[in-house]
Amino acid sequence: MAQLVKLVDYVSRYENDLSRYPTQFIRLKRYQWNRIRNQWEHGVDLFENQPEEQEDVREENKWYSQLFKKWRKHRDEELEEEETTGGEDEGAETDLAFQAAIDERPNSMEKLKNSYKDQLFQFQLKWASSTLYDRSRVDPKYFTDTLLKQLTLRLPDSFLLFYYPIVKVNKAPMELDVILLTPTACYCITVLEDERMAAYIGSSDRFWLKKIGEQEIKVLNPTIALNRMEKVAASFFKAANVEIPIKKLILSRNGYIDYPGTPYEVTTIDRKNYEQWIERLSNNPSPMKHTQFKAAQAILDHAQTTALSRLFDANEISEEQ
């Protein structure tokens, strides 16, 4: 599951400590999945504290007693590791914690996975819009944004995602499109998804032609935004002494792109090859790299953030009451 590092101009946990939260997210994701999977398989939450007087009864249940011991040991090790990170979770708001749950028992492992992923996606949005002390107001559209959901859910944990981040260039705010940092490359992605089954006819002119049935509409050449995004990212990387290849993509999941004479540095991904493209990325086995972290930090250093203090929110609520 790709990690949502920055969503527009919302405050993000990753801004506070980029070296800590990616690995903490992976640990948390695995821990909660193991917990909920065992709860589904055995009908009991093996990670949940049980009353001490029930200890002997549990140990007599031979069919899972050894498994319980194993996961209890794993839980204690995880908690000990969390304490050594100087965790800020102590006293934190409950909405910053993630506790997967089974509301209705799924009848298959696949449905359980999908339910878990949906919960994890909602949690990702919280991490990408709040910290212990600050909170941004999230536009509801992001909770149902299918592209955002697919990129986060289908790509590996080692991928870092910037979704329409707003950055400062010469003190002026600039909205970029999608930036995906893999362990070995930076993908700058411009998206064309206004209408389903639209066909985009590309050229080197300022405008492309979009065809929807018999209707033809002029749209701004997406390479303009793409080249601008590449230039901005390259300037951030250069200032931070980061060397990472930048790849430019034009993406349309629900339409078709016909771009004769496509520049060699631009790749088009449309309805015909989107599944192959995302499947290929999802099978990337590379772990996170130091250069990747430096590249992400270089972007975060120029990111704009709009947020309210949680204390301010609390005072506001008290006054209303």
Backbone bond lengths (Angstrom), bond angles and torsions (degrees), N, CA, C in turn:
res aa  C-N    CA-C-N  psi(-1)  N-CA   C-N-CA  omega(-1)  CA-C   N-CA-C  phi
1 M - - - 1.466 - - 1.523 109.13 -
2 A 1.335 116.77 115.82 1.458 120.07 -179.67 1.524 110.16 -61.33
3 Q 1.307 116.83 149.00 1.459 121.14 -176.39 1.526 110.24 -97.64
4 L 1.329 115.25 124.99 1.457 122.13 -177.96 1.526 109.11 -81.85
5 V 1.317 115.44 95.38 1.469 121.40 -174.12 1.527 111.69 -78.12
6 K 1.333 116.14 -39.78 1.475 119.64 -177.57 1.516 110.05 -146.58
7 L 1.333 115.86 127.21 1.454 122.98 177.76 1.526 107.63 -117.72
8 V 1.319 116.79 114.55 1.470 124.41 -172.89 1.535 110.34 40.94
9 D 1.347 117.71 -121.82 1.473 118.67 -179.17 1.529 111.76 -111.00
10 Y 1.326 116.82 25.39 1.461 120.30 -179.20 1.527 110.61 -76.40
11 V 1.331 114.95 149.94 1.453 119.97 176.14 1.529 108.67 -68.62
12 S 1.315 116.47 142.45 1.465 120.55 -175.09 1.517 110.10 -133.75
13 R 1.321 115.60 144.40 1.458 119.72 176.31 1.523 111.44 -59.85
14 Y 1.325 116.30 -33.53 1.461 120.36 -177.51 1.517 111.88 -64.58
15 E 1.334 117.02 -24.32 1.461 120.13 177.22 1.525 110.86 -65.66
16 N 1.335 116.62 -32.63 1.460 121.22 -177.11 1.523 112.60 -72.23
17 D 1.328 116.09 -40.63 1.463 119.39 -176.56 1.520 109.33 -159.19
18 L 1.317 116.36 87.90 1.459 121.04 -176.98 1.525 111.72 -67.74
19 S 1.319 117.52 -24.76 1.460 120.13 -179.26 1.529 112.22 -75.88
20 R 1.324 116.23 -19.38 1.467 120.23 -174.88 1.522 113.75 -98.98
21 Y 1.320 117.18 -48.34 1.458 119.89 -166.96 1.523 115.99 -70.46
22 P 1.331 120.84 -32.78 1.474 117.52 176.82 1.522 113.24 -58.72
23 T 1.342 117.48 -45.48 1.464 119.64 179.57 1.529 111.01 -72.08
24 Q 1.332 117.23 -33.33 1.459 119.51 178.39 1.527 110.02 -66.68
25 F 1.333 116.57 -38.41 1.458 120.21 178.56 1.527 110.87 -61.95
26 I 1.339 116.56 -43.15 1.472 120.58 -178.94 1.522 110.13 -64.35
27 R 1.332 117.48 -43.19 1.464 120.70 177.84 1.528 110.96 -60.99
28 L 1.335 115.19 -46.06 1.457 120.55 -178.11 1.522 111.19 -63.51
29 K 1.312 115.93 -42.65 1.471 120.91 179.56 1.525 110.82 -60.41
30 R 1.329 116.82 -47.54 1.464 120.68 -178.49 1.522 111.49 -67.45
31 Y 1.314 116.38 -41.87 1.469 120.88 -178.74 1.534 110.76 -61.00
32 Q 1.343 115.66 -47.80 1.457 119.44 -177.79 1.526 111.80 -68.42
33 W 1.341 116.72 -34.25 1.457 118.80 177.99 1.531 110.71 -66.51
34 N 1.315 117.66 -44.91 1.462 120.81 177.90 1.530 110.95 -59.79
35 R 1.326 115.66 -39.29 1.462 119.96 -179.60 1.521 111.60 -65.67
36 I 1.329 116.30 -49.54 1.465 119.51 -175.88 1.534 111.41 -72.17
37 R 1.325 117.54 -31.79 1.465 120.46 177.89 1.526 110.57 -66.30
38 N 1.329 116.56 -43.51 1.460 119.36 179.06 1.514 111.77 -69.25
39 Q 1.314 116.49 -32.72 1.454 119.80 175.30 1.529 109.91 -63.87
40 W 1.321 116.34 -39.71 1.476 120.68 179.83 1.532 111.18 -70.46
41 E 1.348 116.32 -41.35 1.468 120.28 -176.32 1.521 112.65 -71.69
42 H 1.335 117.26 -37.52 1.464 120.80 -172.14 1.526 114.31 -112.02
43 G 1.335 116.01 -3.32 1.454 118.38 178.03 1.512 113.28 73.10
44 V 1.334 117.30 18.32 1.462 121.19 178.99 1.513 108.00 -150.13
45 D 1.335 115.89 144.42 1.456 121.09 177.34 1.520 108.41 -83.91
46 L 1.317 117.28 102.33 1.463 120.95 -175.24 1.514 112.99 -71.13
47 F 1.324 116.99 -11.22 1.463 120.00 -178.76 1.529 111.33 -97.31
48 E 1.306 115.77 -11.63 1.459 119.39 -176.02 1.512 110.46 -79.89
49 N 1.329 116.13 137.87 1.463 119.80 178.15 1.527 109.71 -63.59
50 Q 1.330 115.75 130.97 1.456 121.81 178.41 1.527 108.96 -108.24
51 P 1.360 117.48 151.46 1.474 120.08 177.13 1.519 111.11 -56.44
52 E 1.333 117.19 141.47 1.454 121.34 -175.41 1.531 111.70 -62.04
53 E 1.331 116.53 -31.88 1.458 118.27 -177.30 1.521 112.34 -69.45
54 Q 1.332 117.43 -12.38 1.454 120.42 178.68 1.522 112.21 -93.75
55 E 1.339 117.42 2.05 1.460 120.97 -175.18 1.515 111.87 -60.04
56 D 1.340 116.43 -46.66 1.462 119.11 -178.35 1.523 111.57 -63.85
57 V 1.322 115.97 -37.98 1.463 119.65 179.59 1.518 109.95 -63.62
58 R 1.329 116.46 -42.00 1.467 120.07 179.36 1.507 110.53 -62.19
59 E 1.319 116.57 -43.47 1.457 119.36 -175.58 1.528 111.52 -66.17
60 E 1.343 116.41 -25.79 1.451 118.89 178.90 1.525 112.22 -76.09
61 N 1.331 116.47 -18.08 1.466 120.15 177.53 1.522 108.70 -78.44
62 K 1.337 116.19 79.94 1.462 121.86 -171.56 1.517 113.63 -58.92
63 W 1.331 117.53 -26.38 1.454 119.41 -173.63 1.519 112.68 -67.34
64 Y 1.356 117.60 -18.98 1.453 116.06 175.92 1.535 113.14 -140.18
65 S 1.339 116.96 8.98 1.458 118.64 -176.58 1.525 112.55 -61.49
66 Q 1.335 116.81 -41.46 1.460 119.15 179.68 1.523 111.05 -67.09
67 L 1.327 115.97 -36.93 1.469 119.68 178.16 1.523 110.33 -65.34
68 F 1.345 114.91 -39.43 1.460 118.69 178.19 1.521 110.88 -61.13
69 K 1.340 116.36 -44.47 1.460 120.57 179.00 1.522 110.82 -59.45
70 K 1.333 114.67 -42.86 1.468 119.70 -178.25 1.526 111.03 -61.93
71 W 1.339 116.49 -47.93 1.456 118.93 -176.71 1.524 111.86 -74.95
72 R 1.340 117.69 -29.87 1.452 119.17 175.66 1.523 110.13 -65.38
73 K 1.334 116.07 -39.98 1.465 120.38 176.80 1.529 109.93 -63.72
74 H 1.354 115.70 -42.93 1.458 119.93 179.16 1.524 110.62 -62.51
75 R 1.346 116.34 -41.58 1.459 120.16 179.32 1.519 111.29 -61.21
76 D 1.335 116.38 -45.81 1.466 120.07 -179.61 1.521 111.41 -62.17
77 E 1.334 116.81 -38.77 1.463 120.01 178.20 1.519 111.10 -65.74
78 E 1.356 116.65 -39.94 1.458 120.70 178.82 1.523 110.95 -64.23
79 L 1.342 115.92 -43.67 1.457 119.55 -179.82 1.522 110.99 -64.53
80 E 1.344 116.08 -40.03 1.451 119.88 177.95 1.523 110.93 -63.16
81 E 1.342 115.52 -41.57 1.468 119.75 179.46 1.521 110.36 -64.87
82 E 1.345 116.81 -38.88 1.454 121.06 -179.39 1.519 110.70 -64.12
83 E 1.360 115.27 -38.17 1.462 118.90 -179.91 1.527 111.30 -66.40
84 T 1.347 117.38 -33.08 1.457 120.59 -178.38 1.518 112.65 -75.97
85 T 1.349 118.19 -9.65 1.463 120.08 179.46 1.520 111.70 -84.66
86 G 1.338 116.73 -0.17 1.450 118.20 -176.44 1.509 110.41 69.08
87 G 1.318 116.51 40.71 1.464 123.19 -170.37 1.512 112.37 -55.16
88 E 1.330 115.20 141.29 1.451 121.05 177.49 1.514 110.63 -94.37
89 D 1.357 115.99 7.20 1.452 119.34 -175.63 1.518 112.41 -73.22
90 E 1.334 117.09 -19.39 1.460 119.17 -178.96 1.512 109.47 -64.56
91 G 1.324 115.40 118.84 1.450 119.90 -179.41 1.508 112.99 78.93
92 A 1.316 118.46 6.76 1.458 121.11 -178.12 1.513 110.45 -74.13
93 E 1.350 114.66 161.45 1.450 119.99 175.58 1.530 109.81 -62.95
94 T 1.325 115.63 144.77 1.459 119.00 -177.14 1.517 112.31 -64.71
95 D 1.325 118.45 -23.80 1.453 119.09 -178.14 1.519 112.42 -75.94
96 L 1.342 117.56 -3.32 1.454 120.17 175.12 1.525 111.14 -95.11
97 A 1.331 117.00 -5.70 1.457 121.03 178.10 1.522 108.68 -95.54
98 F 1.321 115.42 153.28 1.463 119.76 179.25 1.509 109.39 -121.59
99 Q 1.324 115.86 119.39 1.450 122.20 178.93 1.521 107.79 -131.30
100 A 1.333 116.63 99.41 1.457 120.41 179.87 1.520 110.06 -63.75
101 A 1.328 116.35 148.21 1.472 120.22 -177.30 1.524 110.15 -142.65
102 I 1.322 115.34 154.02 1.464 121.75 174.20 1.524 107.68 -110.40
103 D 1.329 116.87 104.93 1.457 120.43 179.29 1.536 110.67 -75.87
104 E 1.315 114.78 -48.12 1.454 120.81 175.45 1.522 107.90 -127.72
105 R 1.305 116.88 134.36 1.454 120.29 -175.22 1.532 111.59 -64.76
106 P 1.347 118.73 113.45 1.467 121.03 177.05 1.523 109.70 -65.04
107 N 1.331 115.82 148.79 1.468 118.85 -177.54 1.519 113.08 -92.45
108 S 1.340 117.84 7.56 1.460 120.72 176.37 1.519 109.65 -153.47
109 M 1.336 115.66 157.27 1.460 120.84 178.34 1.527 110.88 -63.25
110 E 1.333 116.94 -35.32 1.459 121.25 -179.56 1.527 110.76 -63.60
111 K 1.334 117.07 -42.41 1.457 120.27 178.41 1.527 110.90 -67.65
112 L 1.318 116.36 -34.50 1.459 120.20 176.81 1.530 109.77 -63.68
113 K 1.335 116.53 -44.06 1.466 120.90 178.71 1.524 110.93 -60.91
114 N 1.323 116.59 -43.91 1.465 119.87 -179.25 1.520 111.45 -64.45
115 S 1.336 116.37 -40.43 1.455 120.34 177.64 1.522 110.70 -63.26
116 Y 1.331 115.32 -42.64 1.460 119.99 179.81 1.528 110.91 -64.26
117 K 1.327 116.99 -43.37 1.464 121.29 -179.97 1.524 111.31 -62.71
118 D 1.326 116.95 -39.03 1.460 120.26 178.21 1.529 110.69 -62.03
119 Q 1.320 116.23 -42.33 1.463 120.26 178.48 1.522 110.79 -65.55
120 L 1.325 115.03 -39.78 1.463 119.83 -179.33 1.527 110.98 -67.21
121 F 1.322 117.20 -36.26 1.464 120.88 177.80 1.531 110.66 -63.24
122 Q 1.339 116.77 -43.84 1.463 120.23 177.56 1.531 110.44 -60.47
123 F 1.321 115.29 -39.30 1.461 120.22 178.74 1.531 111.09 -67.17
124 Q 1.339 116.30 -37.88 1.464 120.23 177.31 1.527 110.48 -56.80
125 L 1.317 116.67 -42.73 1.464 120.59 -179.29 1.527 111.30 -64.02
126 K 1.334 116.47 -32.96 1.468 119.35 177.64 1.522 110.75 -69.41
127 W 1.342 116.00 -42.36 1.462 118.99 178.49 1.530 111.20 -65.81
128 A 1.333 116.36 -28.11 1.459 120.57 -178.28 1.529 112.40 -89.60
129 S 1.338 116.88 5.57 1.465 119.14 -179.04 1.527 113.19 -140.53
130 S 1.335 117.19 9.82 1.466 118.62 -179.32 1.523 110.86 -157.83
131 T 1.303 114.04 153.56 1.464 121.96 172.35 1.522 107.12 -130.48
132 L 1.307 115.60 -173.05 1.466 119.48 -179.96 1.522 111.42 -62.03
133 Y 1.351 116.37 -32.97 1.464 119.97 -173.12 1.528 114.62 -111.31
134 D 1.329 117.89 -18.59 1.461 120.75 -174.95 1.521 111.22 -130.54
135 R 1.334 113.70 160.10 1.455 119.86 -179.17 1.530 109.26 -148.43
136 S 1.335 115.82 140.05 1.464 120.94 174.22 1.522 108.71 -108.05
137 R 1.304 116.01 150.05 1.465 120.44 178.97 1.528 108.36 -84.91
138 V 1.321 116.55 117.03 1.460 122.03 -174.38 1.522 111.24 -86.68
139 D 1.316 115.83 130.06 1.456 120.75 173.68 1.539 107.71 -65.54
140 P 1.342 118.26 126.10 1.478 120.93 -177.08 1.531 113.59 -56.01
141 K 1.321 118.11 -22.45 1.466 119.78 -176.82 1.516 112.41 -62.13
142 Y 1.336 117.57 -26.28 1.458 119.73 -177.97 1.531 112.87 -71.58
143 F 1.328 117.18 -22.68 1.459 120.02 178.36 1.526 111.80 -71.70
144 T 1.341 116.27 -19.18 1.463 120.42 179.14 1.529 112.20 -119.82
145 D 1.312 116.97 13.51 1.464 121.85 -179.99 1.535 108.77 -72.16
146 T 1.323 117.01 108.89 1.469 120.37 -173.34 1.525 112.59 -69.06
147 L 1.332 117.83 -34.01 1.464 119.26 178.70 1.519 110.08 -68.30
148 L 1.310 117.19 -45.71 1.465 121.31 177.86 1.524 110.32 -58.53
149 K 1.314 116.12 -42.61 1.463 120.43 -178.85 1.523 111.34 -66.86
150 Q 1.327 117.50 -41.82 1.459 120.17 179.97 1.526 111.75 -66.46
151 L 1.319 116.68 -42.08 1.462 119.31 -178.98 1.522 111.33 -65.25
152 T 1.319 116.62 -39.39 1.464 118.59 -179.48 1.529 111.54 -74.80
153 L 1.330 117.24 -43.92 1.463 119.98 -173.53 1.523 113.64 -76.77
154 R 1.323 118.30 -30.42 1.455 119.86 -171.79 1.528 114.17 -98.29
155 L 1.312 117.53 -15.59 1.459 119.44 -178.29 1.526 110.81 -95.29
156 P 1.323 118.28 160.30 1.474 121.90 -174.85 1.531 114.22 -67.73
157 D 1.327 115.18 159.58 1.470 121.91 177.33 1.517 112.23 -58.06
158 S 1.322 116.94 -26.28 1.460 121.16 -175.00 1.531 113.03 -80.69
159 F 1.343 118.25 -0.64 1.460 121.88 179.05 1.525 109.65 -94.00
160 L 1.329 116.79 138.79 1.458 122.64 179.43 1.523 108.58 -113.46
161 L 1.329 116.36 127.13 1.465 121.37 -172.04 1.532 111.85 -113.44
162 F 1.328 115.25 130.72 1.467 123.06 171.37 1.532 105.88 -113.52
163 Y 1.328 116.84 116.50 1.462 120.66 -173.30 1.528 109.61 -109.62
164 Y 1.318 115.57 104.46 1.462 123.60 -177.09 1.532 112.15 49.38
165 P 1.322 117.26 51.99 1.468 119.73 -179.80 1.528 111.41 -69.41
166 I 1.310 115.49 148.97 1.461 121.41 174.37 1.527 106.97 -103.88
167 V 1.316 116.51 121.39 1.459 121.60 -177.65 1.523 109.85 -118.71
168 K 1.307 114.85 162.76 1.466 120.17 178.05 1.523 109.33 -103.63
169 V 1.327 115.06 123.38 1.457 121.83 177.14 1.524 107.03 -121.52
170 N 1.317 115.42 114.61 1.475 120.37 -174.38 1.531 110.81 54.08
171 K 1.333 115.33 42.87 1.464 125.25 177.04 1.527 113.60 70.90
172 A 1.328 117.37 2.91 1.467 120.28 178.89 1.527 109.54 -105.14
173 P 1.341 117.80 135.02 1.472 119.83 179.54 1.527 111.64 -70.56
174 M 1.321 115.91 140.67 1.461 121.88 178.97 1.518 108.48 -139.32
175 E 1.329 116.24 127.12 1.458 120.16 178.48 1.518 109.71 -88.83
176 L 1.311 116.12 123.80 1.451 121.63 176.01 1.524 108.91 -96.04
177 D 1.318 116.55 177.25 1.460 120.17 177.17 1.530 108.43 -95.41
178 V 1.296 118.51 -125.38 1.463 121.36 -176.51 1.523 110.16 -103.78
179 I 1.323 115.83 130.39 1.464 121.31 175.10 1.519 108.17 -120.13
180 L 1.319 115.66 125.00 1.464 121.87 -179.96 1.518 108.58 -119.03
181 L 1.327 115.00 117.01 1.466 120.43 179.80 1.524 109.41 -100.81
182 T 1.312 116.15 110.64 1.458 121.19 174.38 1.523 107.25 -92.79
183 P 1.320 118.56 173.02 1.473 119.34 178.76 1.528 113.46 -61.10
184 T 1.332 118.09 -19.70 1.467 119.59 -173.88 1.520 114.59 -124.59
185 A 1.346 118.87 -4.87 1.467 119.62 -176.48 1.523 111.08 -157.73
186 C 1.327 114.64 161.68 1.459 122.02 174.23 1.526 107.55 -113.63
187 Y 1.338 116.67 120.61 1.455 121.63 178.73 1.532 109.18 -100.95
188 C 1.324 115.93 119.98 1.460 121.25 171.19 1.527 106.60 -96.67
189 I 1.342 116.85 122.35 1.465 121.23 -170.88 1.524 110.54 -124.97
190 T 1.331 115.48 125.35 1.459 121.77 172.12 1.528 108.08 -107.74
191 V 1.324 116.33 133.73 1.468 121.50 -171.14 1.530 111.16 -107.75
192 L 1.336 115.82 134.24 1.462 123.12 174.67 1.525 107.74 -120.16
193 E 1.352 117.12 100.62 1.465 119.83 -177.28 1.525 111.53 -147.06
194 D 1.312 117.05 42.51 1.466 119.21 -178.00 1.525 111.90 -69.97
195 E 1.325 116.60 -48.34 1.458 121.18 -179.23 1.528 110.72 -129.21
196 R 1.301 115.71 146.90 1.456 120.90 178.60 1.527 110.33 -71.57
197 M 1.325 115.44 138.85 1.457 123.62 176.65 1.528 113.36 67.54
198 A 1.325 117.70 18.43 1.467 120.20 176.40 1.528 108.91 -74.04
199 A 1.320 115.40 150.78 1.464 121.16 177.27 1.528 108.18 -115.03
200 Y 1.322 116.19 126.00 1.458 121.50 -178.94 1.535 109.16 -105.26
201 I 1.318 114.98 122.91 1.460 120.97 178.75 1.513 107.94 -101.30
202 G 1.340 116.13 111.37 1.448 120.80 -174.37 1.517 113.52 -90.40
203 S 1.324 114.65 157.01 1.463 121.86 176.05 1.519 107.91 -159.56
204 S 1.322 116.05 -178.94 1.465 120.73 178.10 1.520 111.44 -88.44
205 D 1.336 117.22 -0.38 1.465 121.28 -179.91 1.520 110.87 -73.75
206 R 1.320 115.75 172.84 1.457 120.71 -178.86 1.525 111.52 -68.46
207 F 1.328 116.47 -26.37 1.462 119.79 -178.55 1.526 110.98 -122.80
208 W 1.343 114.34 145.60 1.456 121.72 171.54 1.526 107.55 -101.35
209 L 1.321 114.86 167.89 1.448 120.50 177.93 1.527 108.79 -108.69
210 K 1.323 115.86 127.50 1.457 121.29 177.05 1.528 108.61 -108.78
211 K 1.320 116.32 123.84 1.458 121.29 -179.69 1.518 110.58 -110.10
212 I 1.338 114.84 128.27 1.454 121.33 175.92 1.524 106.10 -128.07
213 G 1.312 116.83 98.65 1.454 120.05 -172.98 1.517 109.73 64.96
214 E 1.321 116.58 -122.02 1.464 121.64 178.83 1.524 112.05 -90.75
215 Q 1.319 116.02 -8.26 1.465 120.23 -176.71 1.520 111.15 -85.11
216 E 1.347 116.18 138.92 1.464 121.82 178.14 1.526 109.03 -124.92
217 I 1.335 116.03 130.08 1.466 121.88 -177.62 1.526 108.95 -132.23
218 K 1.328 115.89 141.13 1.456 120.11 175.79 1.524 109.62 -85.28
219 V 1.328 116.87 133.82 1.467 121.79 176.12 1.526 108.49 -128.03
220 L 1.303 115.71 150.79 1.461 120.34 -178.94 1.523 110.16 -61.84
221 N 1.302 116.00 135.76 1.464 122.07 178.60 1.535 109.72 -54.97
222 P 1.336 119.06 116.81 1.475 121.03 -176.64 1.522 113.73 -65.89
223 T 1.325 117.79 -18.69 1.469 119.14 179.41 1.528 111.38 -68.45
224 I 1.339 117.21 -19.45 1.470 120.01 178.12 1.527 109.30 -64.75
225 A 1.344 116.00 -50.94 1.466 120.31 178.08 1.519 110.44 -66.35
226 L 1.320 116.43 -35.92 1.462 121.35 -178.27 1.524 111.04 -64.88
227 N 1.325 116.45 -45.50 1.465 120.89 179.74 1.521 111.59 -66.50
228 R 1.341 115.82 -36.99 1.466 119.90 177.73 1.528 110.13 -64.15
229 M 1.338 116.17 -43.44 1.459 120.46 179.73 1.522 111.27 -63.70
230 E 1.335 116.55 -41.83 1.457 120.20 178.23 1.525 110.52 -61.96
231 K 1.324 116.39 -42.73 1.467 120.85 -178.74 1.528 110.84 -63.23
232 V 1.325 116.64 -42.99 1.472 120.93 -179.87 1.525 110.23 -65.22
233 A 1.340 117.25 -47.75 1.460 120.61 179.95 1.516 111.10 -61.11
234 A 1.330 116.91 -42.38 1.466 121.03 -179.91 1.528 111.03 -62.46
235 S 1.331 116.78 -37.38 1.473 119.53 179.16 1.525 111.10 -68.27
236 F 1.335 117.03 -37.56 1.467 120.27 176.97 1.528 110.24 -64.44
237 F 1.323 115.90 -44.35 1.459 120.35 -177.94 1.530 111.14 -65.77
238 K 1.312 115.79 -40.57 1.466 119.58 -179.27 1.522 110.88 -63.68
239 A 1.330 116.37 -42.38 1.466 120.74 -179.77 1.519 111.63 -64.50
240 A 1.333 116.48 -28.33 1.471 121.07 -178.77 1.525 112.33 -98.94
241 N 1.331 116.65 8.44 1.468 122.13 -179.15 1.536 112.12 56.52
242 V 1.317 114.95 45.48 1.464 121.42 179.15 1.526 108.79 -107.30
243 E 1.310 115.16 127.68 1.464 119.88 176.54 1.521 108.99 -112.51
244 I 1.326 115.52 107.39 1.461 121.66 179.49 1.523 107.54 -147.92
245 P 1.331 118.39 133.91 1.468 119.93 -179.54 1.526 111.83 -65.63
246 I 1.335 115.70 140.18 1.462 121.66 178.15 1.530 108.71 -108.81
247 K 1.330 115.48 126.12 1.459 121.30 179.37 1.525 109.08 -115.36
248 K 1.343 115.26 139.05 1.465 120.44 -176.09 1.531 110.83 -109.08
249 L 1.345 115.43 128.74 1.467 121.16 -177.68 1.522 111.00 -127.56
250 I 1.323 115.57 140.58 1.463 121.96 168.09 1.523 106.06 -110.03
251 L 1.331 116.29 122.32 1.460 121.36 -170.41 1.527 112.01 -118.54
252 S 1.325 115.96 132.22 1.462 121.85 173.05 1.524 108.30 -143.68
253 R 1.347 116.33 102.27 1.462 119.49 -177.87 1.521 112.75 -71.80
254 N 1.339 116.50 -29.90 1.464 119.63 -172.68 1.529 113.71 -111.69
255 G 1.329 116.94 7.52 1.459 119.69 -178.98 1.520 111.45 -134.34
256 Y 1.315 115.16 -171.37 1.464 121.28 -178.09 1.528 109.27 -125.04
257 I 1.315 116.17 142.78 1.464 121.47 -179.78 1.521 109.11 -119.67
258 D 1.316 115.44 122.62 1.460 121.58 175.31 1.523 107.11 -116.51
259 Y 1.313 115.78 103.19 1.466 121.12 -173.56 1.521 108.71 -125.30
260 P 1.338 117.49 82.50 1.471 120.74 179.55 1.524 110.65 -60.54
261 G 1.306 115.41 136.09 1.456 119.20 179.07 1.514 113.14 69.00
262 T 1.338 116.60 35.03 1.466 121.11 178.70 1.523 110.51 -54.37
263 P 1.345 118.18 127.66 1.469 120.19 177.08 1.523 110.56 -55.23
264 Y 1.327 116.86 144.96 1.467 120.07 -175.19 1.516 112.51 -61.58
265 E 1.333 117.45 -25.56 1.463 119.36 -176.93 1.529 112.89 -87.23
266 V 1.336 117.33 -0.83 1.464 121.21 179.85 1.527 109.54 -114.47
267 T 1.345 116.17 132.54 1.457 121.61 176.84 1.523 109.21 -113.05
268 T 1.319 117.09 135.39 1.469 120.51 177.25 1.529 108.99 -104.91
269 I 1.330 115.39 130.31 1.460 122.95 177.51 1.518 107.50 -121.48
270 D 1.343 116.97 117.04 1.456 119.44 -179.66 1.524 110.85 -129.45
271 R 1.315 115.69 -164.47 1.468 121.67 -175.47 1.531 112.09 -55.94
272 K 1.326 116.44 -30.72 1.467 120.67 -176.19 1.525 112.86 -71.57
273 N 1.322 117.32 -36.14 1.475 119.09 -172.62 1.530 114.54 -126.32
274 Y 1.342 116.63 11.00 1.466 119.03 -179.13 1.528 112.17 -61.73
275 E 1.332 116.72 -46.82 1.460 119.95 -177.73 1.521 111.42 -61.23
276 Q 1.327 117.78 -41.30 1.471 120.78 178.83 1.531 110.75 -64.85
277 W 1.339 115.64 -38.52 1.469 120.14 -178.63 1.530 110.79 -65.89
278 I 1.331 117.40 -49.39 1.462 119.13 -176.23 1.526 111.07 -71.87
279 E 1.336 116.74 -30.36 1.458 120.17 177.01 1.526 110.24 -67.12
280 R 1.325 116.47 -39.56 1.455 120.51 178.63 1.527 110.88 -64.06
281 L 1.318 116.69 -42.36 1.465 120.01 177.94 1.526 111.04 -66.53
282 S 1.325 116.99 -38.87 1.469 120.51 -177.26 1.515 112.38 -65.61
283 N 1.328 116.60 -20.87 1.465 120.65 179.51 1.524 112.51 -94.30
284 N 1.310 116.26 11.01 1.470 120.56 178.77 1.534 109.27 -70.09
285 P 1.336 118.13 118.43 1.467 120.14 -175.10 1.532 114.00 -89.49
286 S 1.322 117.87 -1.48 1.466 120.30 -172.74 1.526 112.51 -67.80
287 P 1.318 117.68 136.00 1.466 120.68 174.18 1.525 109.56 -78.16
288 M 1.319 116.79 168.77 1.458 120.94 178.39 1.530 110.24 -62.16
289 K 1.332 114.88 144.49 1.463 120.98 -176.22 1.526 110.84 -117.43
290 H 1.339 114.69 155.78 1.467 120.61 179.74 1.524 111.27 -60.19
291 T 1.328 117.31 -41.66 1.464 121.26 179.88 1.527 110.69 -62.90
292 Q 1.315 116.27 -36.90 1.457 121.05 178.28 1.524 110.69 -62.83
293 F 1.337 117.10 -43.14 1.467 121.03 177.49 1.527 110.92 -63.22
294 K 1.332 116.34 -41.70 1.466 119.94 179.61 1.523 110.90 -63.56
295 A 1.333 116.19 -39.01 1.459 120.20 178.70 1.527 110.70 -65.16
296 A 1.338 116.61 -43.44 1.465 120.69 179.08 1.519 111.07 -63.59
297 Q 1.319 116.58 -41.49 1.459 120.64 179.60 1.524 110.97 -65.68
298 A 1.329 116.42 -36.05 1.463 120.65 178.96 1.526 110.74 -61.69
299 I 1.329 117.04 -37.55 1.469 120.34 177.55 1.526 110.36 -73.04
300 L 1.332 116.65 -44.18 1.464 120.52 -179.87 1.523 112.10 -60.58
301 D 1.319 116.21 -33.49 1.469 120.37 -179.84 1.526 112.06 -63.13
302 H 1.337 116.73 -21.05 1.466 120.76 -179.58 1.525 112.14 -111.11
303 A 1.328 116.74 5.17 1.469 120.14 -175.89 1.522 111.38 -77.99
304 Q 1.308 114.92 145.11 1.456 120.71 175.41 1.521 109.16 -92.94
305 T 1.329 116.30 140.08 1.461 120.77 -178.74 1.520 110.01 -129.10
306 T 1.325 115.49 131.76 1.461 122.33 176.20 1.521 107.63 -121.56
307 A 1.329 116.31 119.46 1.467 119.66 -176.29 1.518 110.18 -155.97
308 L 1.328 114.62 161.73 1.456 122.02 174.96 1.516 109.53 -112.98
309 S 1.319 115.97 147.97 1.456 120.16 175.78 1.514 109.58 -68.42
310 R 1.334 117.19 138.48 1.460 120.71 176.09 1.527 110.65 -61.50
311 L 1.318 116.53 -33.62 1.461 120.67 178.51 1.520 109.70 -64.87
312 F 1.331 116.67 -39.12 1.463 121.20 178.02 1.517 110.23 -63.28
313 D 1.351 116.21 -43.61 1.463 121.14 178.18 1.525 111.16 -60.29
314 A 1.341 115.78 -42.83 1.462 120.52 -178.34 1.531 110.83 -64.58
315 N 1.340 116.23 -42.69 1.460 120.22 179.07 1.520 111.29 -64.77
316 E 1.333 115.45 -37.56 1.454 121.11 179.57 1.519 110.70 -63.09
317 I 1.343 115.99 -43.10 1.462 121.42 179.80 1.532 110.06 -64.76
318 S 1.354 116.21 -41.48 1.457 120.37 -179.09 1.523 110.88 -62.65
319 E 1.341 117.22 -40.25 1.458 121.20 -179.41 1.520 110.89 -66.68
320 E 1.357 116.11 -36.76 1.456 119.44 179.13 1.513 111.47 -66.64
321 Q 1.335 116.03 -34.05 1.463 120.04 179.74 1.527 111.15 -73.97
